[in-house]
């Protein structure tokens, strides 16, 4: 699969059509794999593709699984693929292949996809959950024959995936936002490198053709050379335009995002009979990564809601300031404030920090009696890279999704029985996962594993 995907971005956009759905009936999953389906419907946002692959692979073997959700503000594309294929798969414009007009509504239908060549076969389905539509695409090296039982299984997984994607987009977890920012950065990096190489090749080709054609305006230039120059010039212009379109697809306008946040806050403060004062300090055409924009709206909305419960508050000020490195969100009120050791500001601060965990954001709550309360959140525009940078992160990257969950709960201080209850598994299964964690992290005790997790920047799970 890797050989063909390495050049996939050079393909023209294929035409898709919807085929008739196979009759609906219960798929023949092995009994043990119903657990994988349960894990899919409860997966965190950035794990949906991985869980979908785990559920479907025993029934329909494949090499890579891609989920395309055109309406998703944070995770329009998710990929589950081996590490050696990930960079190549990330560099392919799956959104352009599927398009933005996926049918909505419940149910699933088959997508007829073109062969990519080089022995690579694709099979795809589109499923809806309410107004949320998701395309599920499988890629395999060699033949990918899908029998009726496998068809039904793929449709069921696509429907469950659409339902999970719908709930994730309504209230994304901190991990979802962090992963969205990281994957968008990685896609931007890969595409930038590809475009740079292609632009350099086209520029060199143009120079060669123009030299071969002689002086500018010469009538002796062969028609074939003139045609080649026109084609190469057109491709170079289209490459630059495509780069701008791709950048726009992963970012949103700051002004529009702030206007949306303002509308949300007005509805909140109106119920508390508070006066709203707003301000945006950003260039007119400034843009933000989608994950940062979503996080800023979450912080603004939650902080404004908190002010309606602050005694003495009559006015709320919302200010966003964008610099080259970060977006700073300030939400302040003119209420009575709180004494130094009051519990409410601490609880509000803890909630805010959980909501932006993983984005390297800083959040502070400043409150003083008679001077009101202010929340200041700074959101860096560039998140951590996908690739591990430390030995601890490198070790932890080898954990399976369920093992990572168990490790996070260990970091949070939960015992085996509490973890079993939280994850709906047996204590014996928890012990099995803990044993695997210790082995993979090359440590001798839970305490060492927790210390290693802290070194990699891992915290307990979001409790909100």
N, C-alpha and C positions, 0 to 999 in steps of 0.2 A: 504493500500500500504506500509506503513512504516515497518510492520513486515517482509515482504519479502526482502525489500531493505536493511535492516540492515545486512543481510548476503549475499548480492549479490556478493561481491568481492570473495567469496569462490567458485563461479560457474565456470565451465570450459567455455572457450570461445565458444559461439554458432555459428553454421554455418548459414550464411544468403544467401538468394537467391532473385533474383528480379522477381516479378510477373508481369503479363500483366497490363498495365495501363487501367483505365476505360475510356470510351469515353469522350472526352473533351466537356464541355458545361458550360454555365454560372451557377455558384453556386447560391443557393437561400438564400443569406444573407438578414436578415432584413435590411431595409433601413438605420436605425440608425447606423448599424455596418460598413457601408462603411467608416465612419470616422476612425474606428479602422484600416482598411486596409491602409488608407492614413497615419496614424501615424506609421504604420509598415515600410513603404517605406522611411520615413523621420527620423526613430529612430536613436538615437546615438548608437554606437556599442554595449555597454554593456546593452542596453535596448531591443535588437532585440527579445530575447526569450520572454520577458514579453509582448511586443507588439504583437508577433505572437500568444501568448496564448489569449490575449484579443480579437483578431480578430476571432479566431477559436472557442473559448469556447461556444458562443451562438449557433453555428451550430453543433458542435461535443463536448459534455461535456467530461471533463477529469480531472484528479487530478494533473498531472504534465506534463510539456512539456520540452523536451531536444533537443537541436540543437547540432549536431556534424559536425564540419568543419575540416576535416583532414589537409587540406592545409593551414589553418589559422596560421600565425605566433604568434598571440596574444590571440585569443579566440577560441581554438579548440573545447571547450565544453561550452555551455551556458545552464542554467537551470532556469526554472520558476516553483516554487513550494512553498507551504505554509511554513512558518518559521519552523514549527515542523518537516517537512520532509527534509528541505534543507541539513542538515548535512549528513543524511543518503544517500541522492541522490548524493551529491558531492563525497562521498566516493566510489561510484561505478564507475568502469572503462568503461565508455560508449565508449571511443575511441577504446578500444580493442574489444568491442562487434560489432561495425560497421566495423572496419578495415580501411585500408587506400586506398583501390582501388575502390572508388566510381566512377560510370560512369560520364563523363563530358558531356557538351553540354546542349542545352535548353530542357525544358520539365521536366516531373516528372513521376516516376514509384513507385509502391508499394514495400516495403520491407516486407518479411515474417519473423517475429521475433518469437523466442520461448516464450512460457509461462514461467513466472518466478515462478509460483507456489504460494500457499498461497492466491489464489483468485485474483492475480494480472495479468492483461492482458495488452499486448503491441500492438500498431499499429504504423507502420512507413512508411515513404515515403522518397525517395531520389530525389532531384531536382538539376538541373544545370543551371548556368548562365555563359556562356563562359567556362573558364577553372575552375571555382569555383563550387564545389559540396557540398551540405549540406544534411545531413540526419535529418529529423524531426521525433521525436519519442514521442508518447503519451502514458501515463500510467494511468490506472484506476483500482480502486478496484472493482472487479466483472466483469461482461460481458462488452465487448467493441465491440458491433456490429456496423459496418460501412456500411450505405446504399450508393447507388450510388451518391446521392446528397452530402452527407458528404464527400465521396471520392473525388469528384471534388473540394469541398471547401478546403480540406486538401492539395490537389495538388497545388491549386492556392496559398495558403499561403506558401507552401514549395518553390515554384518558386520565389515569392516575397522576401522570406527570403534569398534565394541564391543570388538574385540580390543585396539586401542590404548588405549582407556579403561581396560580391565582392568589393563594393565601400568602405566599412569600412576598409578592409585589405589594399587597395591601399593607403589610407591616414587616419590612425586611429586618432580619436580625443583624447585630453588629458584625458577625462573621460574614454575612451576605454582602454587606456594604464594603467591607475590607477586601473580600475576594473580587468583587466587581471592579474596584479601583485597580487592584493588582493585575487582573486579566486584561483590562482595557489598556493599561500601560504596556503590558507585554505585546499585545496585538499592535499597538501603535509603534513600538520599537521594531518589531519584525517587518511590518509594512513599510516603515520608513527606510529600513535597510534594503528591502526589495526594490522600492521605488528609486532609491539612490542608484542602485546598480543598473536598473533598467534605463533611467534617465542618462546615466553616463554612457551606456551602450548606444542609445539613440543619438546622443549628441556627437559621439565619435563617428557614427554612421553618416550623419548629416554632413559633417566636415569632409569626410572622404568623398561623398557624392558631389558636394559642391566643388571640391578640387578637381574631380574627374570631369565636371561639367564645364570647366574653364571660367573665364571672367564673367562677372555678373552681367546679365543682359545679352550674353552672346547668343547668336542665332544658330550656332553650330551644335548646341547641346542636344544630344539624342533624346527623343521623346520618352524613352524608357527611363532615362536618368531623371528627367523632370518629374515623371510620375512617382519614382521612388522617393525623390526629395519631398514631394507633397505628402506622400503616405507617412514618411518618417516624421515630418513636421506635425502632421495631424495626430500621430500617436503620442508625440511628446506633449502636445497641448492637452490631450485627453488624460495622459498620466498625471499631469499637474492638477487638472480639474477633479480627477478621481481621488487624489490625495486630500483635496479640500473637502470633498463629499464624505470621505471616510472619517475625517476628523470631526466633522459636524455630527456624524451619527453617534459618536461616543461622548459628545459634550452637549450642554444646553446653555441657552442664553441666560446670563445672570439677571438681567432686567426682568425677563419673564418669570424666572424662578422666584425672584423677590416679590413680584406682583402676586403670584400664587400664594406665597407664604403670608403676604399682607391680607389677602382675602380670608385665609383661614383664621388669622389672628383677630380680624375684625369681628368675625362671628363669635369668637370666644369671649372677647372683652365686652361685646355688646351685652351678653348675658350677665356680666358682672358690673354693668353700668360704669365702665372705665373709659377714660379718654385715651385715644391711641395717637402716638406721634411716631412717624417712621422716617427713615433716612437710608439712602443707598449711596455709598461712595465707591463707584466703579466706572470704568469706561463704558460708553454707550454700547459698544459691540463686544464687550467682554463675555467670555464663555467659561463654564465650569465642567469638570468631570461629573457625570451623572450621579455617581455615588456621593460626592461631596455636596452636590445640590440637595440630594435627598436627606443627607445627614443634617444639613443646615436647616431644612424645613422641620425636621423632627425636633431639633433643639429649640427652634423658635416657637413651635406650636406648644411643646411641653412647658417651656418657661412661661409663656403667656398664660397657659392654663393655671400654673402655680400662682401667678400674681392675683388671680381672682379669689384666692384663699388667704392672701396676705392682709392682715388687719390694717386699716387706714389707707389702703392704696386707692388713689383716684385717677392716676395717670400711668400709662405704660409707654415706654420708649423702646422701639425696635430699630437697631442700627446694624447694617452689614457694611463691612469694609473689605475690599478685595485688593491685595497686593500681588506681586509676582510670585510669591511663595505660599500664601495662605489666604483663607477667607476667615475673617473675624466676625463673630455674631455676638451682639450685646443686646440683652433684654433686661431693662431696669424699670423699677416702679418707685413711687414716692411715698410708700407706706410707712408704717411705724418701725419697720425693721425688727430684728430679733436679737436677744442677748447672746453673748459669746458662746454659751454652751447649750443653746436651744437645739432640740433634736430635728426640727423640720428642715433647716438649711442643710444639715448633714445628709438627710435622706434624699433631698432634692439633688444634691451634688452627686451622691452615689448612683442615683438613677441616670443622671445625665452622662456620667462617665461610662456606665454600662452601654448606653445607647450608641456611643461613638467609639467603643473599644475596637482596637485593631486598625484604626485610621491614624494613629499617632497623634490624636487630638489632645489638647489640654483644655480642661474646664475648671473654672473657679467660680465660687459663689461668695460675693462680698456683701455682708449685711451688718448694719450698725443701727442701734436704737435711734429713732427719730430721723434717720437718713435713708431709709428704704433698703431695698435688696436689688442687687445686680448680678446677672449671670453673664460671664464672658467665656466664650468658646472659640478657640483657634483651631481651624481645620486645615492642615497642610494639604496643598494641592497634589502632592506626589506621595503615594503610599509606599509601603515596603515592597520590594521586588518579589516575584514568585519564587525565584530560586533561593534555597537556603544560603545564608551568609555566615553562619557560625557552626562549629562542630555539633553543638546541641541541637540546633534546628535541622541539621543534616540527618542526625539520628532519628529525630522525631518524624521527619518526612517519610520514613519507612513504615510508620504505623498505619494500620488499616483504619477506616473511618470509625468503626465501633471501638477500637482500641484507643483512638484519639479521644473519643467521648469519655471513656472510662478514665483516662489520664486527667482530663479536665475536672472530672468529679473528684478524683484523688486530690488534685490541687485545691479544690474547694473545701477539703476536709471531710468528705463523706466516707463512711465505712462501707464494707462489702454489702451489708444488708440494706443500707440506704441506697447504694448504687443499684442494687438489684431491683428495689422497688421503683426507683426513678426510671430505669430503662426497661421495666417489665420483663426481666430475665431472672434466672435463678442465681442464687448465691454461688453455686458451683460454676456457673458460666462466668460470673464475675471473676472468680479465682483463676479460671482459665485465661481470661483476658489479661489479668494482672501479671500472671506468669509470662505470657507472651511479651508484655510491655517491658518487663525487667530484662528478658533475654535480648530483645531488639535494642534496648537502650544500653545494654552491657553494664547494668548496675545490679547491686545485691539486695537492695531494699526499697520499699515504697518511699522512704524519706529521700533516698538518693534520686529516685525517679522524679519526685516533686521538685527537688533542687535543680535538676536538669531542665525540667519544664520551665521553671522560673528564668533560667539562663537563656532560654529560647523565646522569652516574652509571652509565654502562655499563661492565661489566667483561667479562673473558673468560668463555668458557663453563665450566659445571661439569665438572670432570674426574673426579668420583667415579663 
